[in-house]
Amino acid sequence: MTQPIDALNRDSIVPFLASIFERRGDEEYLGEPVTMAEHMLQGAALAEAKGESEIIIVAALLHDIGHFTSEFGTFSMEDTHDRHHEEAGAKVLERFFPKLVVDCVREHVAAKRYICATDPAYFNDLSEASIHSLKLQGGPMSAAEIAAFEQNPHFADIVKVRRYDDQGKIAGMKTPSFPYYAPMVQRVVDSYLA
């Protein structure tokens, strides 16, 4: 059930995201011991457990929505400059969500590269699948890339969401389902589009 991105609005985006979680959430998550939905829901649950703001919880929840851009009808991966899921997800969300959420989605892969370059212990905590994808994504950042990344005004929150992303790979972890988060997601949308 695809929906053209242009047909979605403030009132329909959250129910549509909920339908993606329901219909496609059981898909494999890149060799990890969790499904796509479990991964994203775990990120949100971990952020909520740490007392994060709603906007950070929502960013953690939606950080990998770019894996489902085929759901958005007229939106095409060719519309992104690099065809990667992080850019595709940001493109889908930018009409409805504040820049902080969009930046956390767009930069969550870069954040892994950043942390690998600035925190030597971090690499040891990555899963095998995450280490493999790191190699494909360019490896740890160079000094110039680090300096550029730190210029983003949301850089600290992007790194925070990335850490929830990395932690959200626990087989069997119980979390709330998307409907629990839906009112929170709607409040973030409403605050941006008010």
N, C-alpha and C positions, 0 to 999 in steps of 0.2 A: 504494500500500500504506500506508494510514493506520493509525495506532496510537493508540488512546485514551491520553491522557496519564496517566490513572489506572492503566492497565495496565502502564506502564513502571516499572522498578525499577532498583536499583543495577547489576544485571547486564545489563540489556537496553538501557539508555539509550545507551551508547556504540555498540553495534552498530546501533541504530536511527539515530543520527546519521550513522553511516557509510553506511547505506543511502540517506539523504537526499542526501548528497554524491554518491553513485554515480548515483542515479536522476534527480536534479534539478539537479545541479551545472553542467550545460552550459547552463542558462538564461541569457539576457542579463542583464547587470548594469547596468541603468539608463543605457544609452547609453555606457557605458565600453568600452574595447577589450579587456575580459576578461569571462569568464563569472563567474557567482556563485561557483562553487567556486574558480576561479583567484584571484579577489579575496580570499576568506577564507584560502586556503592561502598566498597571498603575504604577507598580514599576519602569519601565524604564522611563516613562513620568515624574514621580515625581523626579527621579534622574536627568534627563535632565533639568528640571525646576530649580533645585538647582545648575546647572552649573557643575555637576560632569563630570569627564573624561569619554571618550568613554568606557574604560574598565569597569568602575563601572556601567555605563548604561547598557552595555551588560550583566554583571553579574546579575543585577536586572531583566533584561528581561528573562534570562534563568534559574534563580534559581530553578524553579520547573519543569524543563524539565524531571526530573526523573519519573514524573507521567506517562510519555509516552514511557518508555523504551521498551514496547512491539513492538513499531514501528521499532526497530533496529534489526529485524530479528534474527540473531544468538546470539545476546546479551540476556542473561537470567538473571533474578533476582537471580538465584542460583550462579551467578558469583560474587555477592557482599557478604561481610562478614556478613551483618546484614539484608539484604533484605529491607532496607528502601529507600525511594525515593531519599533522599539526596545523599546517596552513589551511587545509581544506576545512577543518573544524572551526578555525577562527573566522573564515569567510562565511560559514553558515551562521555563526552566532553573532557576528558584529552588528546586525540590524536590531538585535533584541537585548543585548547584554552590555553592561558597562565595559569600558576599555580594560579595567583590571581583569575581569573574567576572560576577555578575548586575548589579552596578553599572556595570561597563564596557560591558555590553550595553545596559542601560537608558539610560545617559547619553552614548552615543557621538555622538548627534545634538546634544545640548546642548553637548558638548565642542567640536564644530566651531563653534558659535555663540560659545562662550567664547573660543576661540583667535582667532577673527576680531576679537573686541572687544579683546583684550589684546596681540596680536602683529600689527602692521600689515603685515608682510611675508608673513604666512601666506596672506592672501587671494590674493596673486599666484601662489601655488603650487597653488591649487585648480583642478581640471579644470572644463571648461565645465558638465558635468553636475552637479558638486558645487556650483558657484556657483548654478545654477538651483534645486537642491534647498534651498540655504541660504535663498533668498528665500521659498520655500514654508514653511520651518521657522521663520520669524520674523526672519531676519537676525541680525546681531551682537547679543550680549546688552547689556542696559542695565546701568548701574552696580549697581542693586539685584539684578539677576539674577546678575551676576558675584559679588557678595558672598555670595549664597545658594549658588551652585555651589561656591564655595571652602570651604563648611562641610562638604561631604562628606568623611569621613575618607579616602576612596580617590581624592580629586580628582586628585592627581598621576599615579596609575596610569591613571585614566580618560583623561586628556590624552595620556599615553604611548601607550595603545592606539589613541586617535583618530589619532595621527600615523602609526601603522602602517597603519591603515585608509586614510588618504589616500595612502600610498606604494604600497599594494597594487593598482595599476592599470596594470601594465607588460605590454604585449602581448608574448607569447612567453617570458616569464620561466619558467624551469624551477624547480619546487618539488617537495618530496615530496608524495605523495598522502595522503588521509586515513588509510589504514591505518598509515602511518608515525607519525602523531600519536596514533592510538587508544590505545596503552598509556599515553601521557602524560595524555590526557583521562581515562582510567580511574583513574589515580593521583590526579588532582585530585578526582574524584567520591569515590573511596574515602577520601581524607583528610577530606572534608567529612562523609561518612556513617558514619565509623568510630565 
